[in-house]
Amino acid sequence: MGMQEKPATIEPWVDGAKPPSKGADALQMRPESGTFVREGATFAGAPYISARGLGLKTYAGYAYRDVDVDVHKGELVAVRGRNGSGKTALLLTLAGRMKQTEGTLSVGGFELPRQRSKVERHVGLGLFSGLNDLQDSLTAAYALGAEFELYGRRPHREAVTDYLRQWQLGDVANVRVKDLTSQKLAQLGIALAFVGEPDAVVVDDVENQLTMSQSEALVELLLDAARTRNVAIVVGVVERDLAAMADATVYLSKDGE
């Protein structure tokens, strides 16, 4: 896989240009964490997710290393990197689904990897290829109903449909997973991640087979969910403009870049 990685670094804006801004917002550097933080994006209290010197070393080298990041409830943090940069591995580590080999990581006051089982109950996952794929023959409503049952809830059909509407999926309740558009499938994955009323959610692949406008809509959906549901959210992205929509961004670079 060629995973000899460089440390997490500050995003290298070309030709000394300022980081992209949205409206009156601008991104400011937070030197101690190696991330960009949007000006005015301040969050009270201790971070829900906090990592220092986080690294994952495998037989092939580092998947990622030297990652410092804080994520508060109500905040959306982007992890930006090209394919092969270790982005997915870092996201799964922050979600408590993969063990780091270096550094410290706490989620909701629980230390990882020692208290991994406790963390998993508090962190929802979007769809990760090969990890929690949905069966093609299931309808969106059935998949959602099954997820509710995992949490000991048996909602009526009307409640399931209402929940799907909250995530702009009311029109595809009876559509099978295999027939969903890439955007709707990603939205369904996000909706499923919130079923257990988590304190944090981790999402990857919001660009796969999507247009830029569709990806932007997904990031907007996550940003709104972070604010209205007071959830700490981490999303993996490739494009710089998508990263600029988040409250903070950590950049992962491949060796030699």
N, C-alpha and C positions, 0 to 999 in steps of 0.2 A: 504493500500500500504506500510505501515511501513516506513514513511518518516522522522523519527527522525534522522537527519543527523549531522555529525561532520562538523566543518568548512572546507573550502578548505585548503588543506595542501600541503607542498612540497612533491613530490614523494619520498616515502621511499625506497631508493635503498637497496637491500638486502646485509647483511654482510659488510656494509661499502664500497661496490663496487662503482666505478665511474658510473655516468649515461651513458647509451649507446651512442656511437658516430657513426657518419657516415663519413668515410674518415678522413679528418683532423679536422672536426668539433667536438666540444664537447659542452655539455650543462652546462651552468653556472647558479648558483642560483641568482635570483633577489629577495632579501629578502622582499622588500617593497610591492611586488605584489603577493607573494606566488606562483610563477611560476618558471619553468626552462626556461632559454633563451639560445639559441644556440650561442656559441661564434662566433663573427663575424657577427651575424645577427642584424645589426643596421639599423634603418630606420629614415630618416630625418623628421622633422616637428612634429606637434602634432598628437597624435593617433586619428584615425577616430572613434574608439569605446573606451570608457574609463569608467570603473566601479570601484567603491570603496565601500567596505563594503556591497556588494550586497547580499540580502537575500530574500527568499520567504517562508513565514510561512503560513501553511494551518491548517485546523482543526486537521489534523493528525500529525502535527509537521513541521519541516523544510524540504522543498524539497532541498534547498541548502542555505548556509549562509556564510558570511564573505569572499565573493569572490572579489578579486582585480585583474583586468586584463586590459591591453591596447592592442589594435590591430591597427596597422598602415596600410595604403594602401600599397599593395605589400607584405604584411606579411600573413603567414599562422599560425594560433594559434590552437592548439589542446586542447579540453576539454576531459580529460580522466577520466573514472569512470566505475565501473561495472553497470549492469542493476539495477535500483533502487537507484542509487546514486544522482539523480537529474539532470543528464546530459542533458536530452532533455528539461527539464523545463528551465535550464539556457540558453541553446541555443536559445530557443524561446524568452526568455527575452531579450537577446542581440540583437535579430532581431526585437524587438519592437512588438512582437505578444503576449507577456504575461507580466503582471504587477508584478514588484517586490514589496515587502512590506517593505523592508529595504534598506538603502544605496542609492548611487547616480549612475546614468547611463546617459551618453551622447553619442549620435551617430550622427556624422557629425555636431556637434555643437548644435543639438537639445536635449533638456532635456526630459528624460522619467520618468514617463509615460505621462507627461503633453502634449508633442508634438508628441504623438505616431503616429497620422495619417500622419505626415510629414515624420517620419522615415520610415514607411512602404514602401514609394515610392522609397526609396534609398537602401533598403536591399532586396536582392533576397533570396528565400528559395529553398533548395533542397526538395525532397519529404519527408514529415513527415507523418507517418501512422496515419490515422484518421483525418488529417487536410487538406491535398491537394492531396489526392490519385487520380490517373488517372483512367478514365473509361476503363474497360478491353477491350471493343470492338474497341477502337480508335487505329489507327495506329500511329506510332511514328511521321510521317510527319503531320498527321492531328492534333495531340495534340500540336505539335510545331506551326503549322499555327494558331491554335486557340489562343495560347498564344501571338503570334505576334499581333493578332487582338485586344487583350485586351489593347495593347499599341498604338492602332490606326494605325497599319501598316498592309498592305495587300500584303505580298510578293508573287512573282510568285513561282510556284512549284520548279523551278530551284534554286531560292534563298533559299528556305527551305531545299532542298537537300544539297546545299553547306554548309549551317549552320550546318546541321547534320554531314557532313564530318569533320568539324572543331572539333567536339567532338567525332570523331571515331565512328560515328553512321550511316554513309552512307549506310552500308550494311543492315540496319534494317529499312529503311525508310518506307517500306510497311508492316512491321511486326506489328501485333496487340500487345497491351500492355500485354495482358494475355499470349502471347507466347514469350515475351522477356526473356532472361536470367536475373538473379538477377543483374549481373554486368552491362548489357546493360540498365536495368531499372534505376539503380542508376545513370549511365551516362546521361540518358535522363533527369532525375530530375535535375542534375547539369546544363545541357544545357538549360533547361527551366528557371532555376534561373538567367541565364545571359541574357535572351532575352531583359529585360528592361534596359540593360546597367547600372546595379547597381554600387554603390560605395562600397558595402559590400555584402557578400554572406555567408549564414549559412547553413551547411550541417550536417545531422545526418545519422547514420546507414550505414556506409560504409563497414560493416563487415557481415551483415545479409546474411546468406546462401552463403557466398563467401569464397574462399580459401585465405590464407594469401597473396599469390602473386597477386591475383585479387584486394584485398583491398589495397595493396601497389600501384598498378597501379592507383587506384582511387585517393589516396593521392598525387601521383606524378602529376596526372592531375590537381588537385586543386593547388598544389604548382606552377606548370607552369602557370596556369591561374592567380594566384595572382601576379606573376612577370610580365607576358606579358600584362595583362590587367590593372595592377595597382589597384587591388581591395583588400580590407581587407577581409580575409576569416577565418571563424571559423568552425572547423570540430569536431564532436564528435567521440571518439574512445574508445575501450576497451583495446586493446593490447598495451603493452608498446613500442614495436618496431615501431608501427605506429605513436605513439605520438612522438617518437624520430626523425621522419622525418620532423616534423614541426619546425618552427622557435622558438616557445615557447609553453609551456604546462602548463595548470592549472589542478590540480588533485582534484577530488571530492571523498571522501571516505564515505562509509556507516557506520552508528553507530556500534561500536564494532569491527571495523577492524583497 
